[in-house]
């Protein structure tokens, strides 16, 4: 992503933890922005992006704007301008849209133009003419949009990744043809891209995909500390505590002073203790407390019989002494 700049240091400390700007964390996790009922009221200046697309900034962003073929992650709501009917809302679905600029669907041309003018963290109101939206026919499936309907979009650009499209060309076939310093040079470009994507996917709670990105790096560099650390975090979020601990312990072997790794290992230990206590309470409720052993009852018949035998034996010994 644009906010994520891969560092050359193998450490995964506090700076590494905050590579993705957390200013927009509420939007990443599905929190709605302003009004649930209709488009937000915006008084900012109207910026003309295209003959059929205008923009009003609700909240300023930061950094650079995405370029063509960048993979953008965004939340948005969409209304038809004439009826104020809301037909899409990714905040409610709690899953951001992944949009590749220049490769968007035809009905998202206007939305894509607006997103290309935004910075990471920016929230904007877009007005898109029907020519760059759902067209003359509209859409009678999902979403349901009337013919020739102008559209209002409330858009939040969470972030973007300039590298995702580029590394698609650096697949196994391409890497197989490289050797020596050329392969090392290619990996120096490719691996940070995968690690950036892994960090972004963790923020988006797409843990399985993050594990896949880290595993690609570890297939080439099995001791990569950042890949081990991020895969461990994703596995821990999925409840795969044993596999996560294995990744963290291996990462600590190569970065023993890293506080982030120590913290994650401590959290895993605390989690295991909490699970053990919970299981202990569950089993205690099922089986109850262990019953105390009952004292054995005294059998008086046996005691009398043993006393008589003892008495008979003593009398027999005394008579025998007299006889001797």
GIVENMO-V602893 format. One record per run of one state. SS is the DSSP state (a for helix, b for strand, c for the rest). FROM is the first residue (numbers start at 1). TO is the last residue. If there is no record, write none. Layout:
SS & FROM & TO
SS & FROM & TO
This chain:
c & 1 & 13
a & 14 & 17
c & 18 & 21
a & 22 & 28
c & 29 & 46
b & 47 & 50
c & 51 & 52
b & 53 & 59
c & 60 & 61
b & 62 & 65
c & 66 & 70
b & 71 & 80
c & 81 & 85
b & 86 & 89
a & 90 & 93
c & 94 & 96
b & 97 & 100
c & 101 & 105
a & 106 & 116
c & 117 & 118
b & 119 & 120
c & 121 & 122
b & 123 & 128
c & 129 & 129
a & 130 & 132
c & 133 & 138
b & 139 & 139
c & 140 & 144
b & 145 & 145
c & 146 & 150
b & 151 & 161
c & 162 & 163
a & 164 & 167
c & 168 & 171
a & 172 & 176
c & 177 & 179
a & 180 & 203
c & 204 & 206
a & 207 & 220
c & 221 & 224
a & 225 & 237
c & 238 & 240
a & 241 & 254
c & 255 & 258
a & 259 & 287
c & 288 & 299
a & 300 & 323
c & 324 & 324
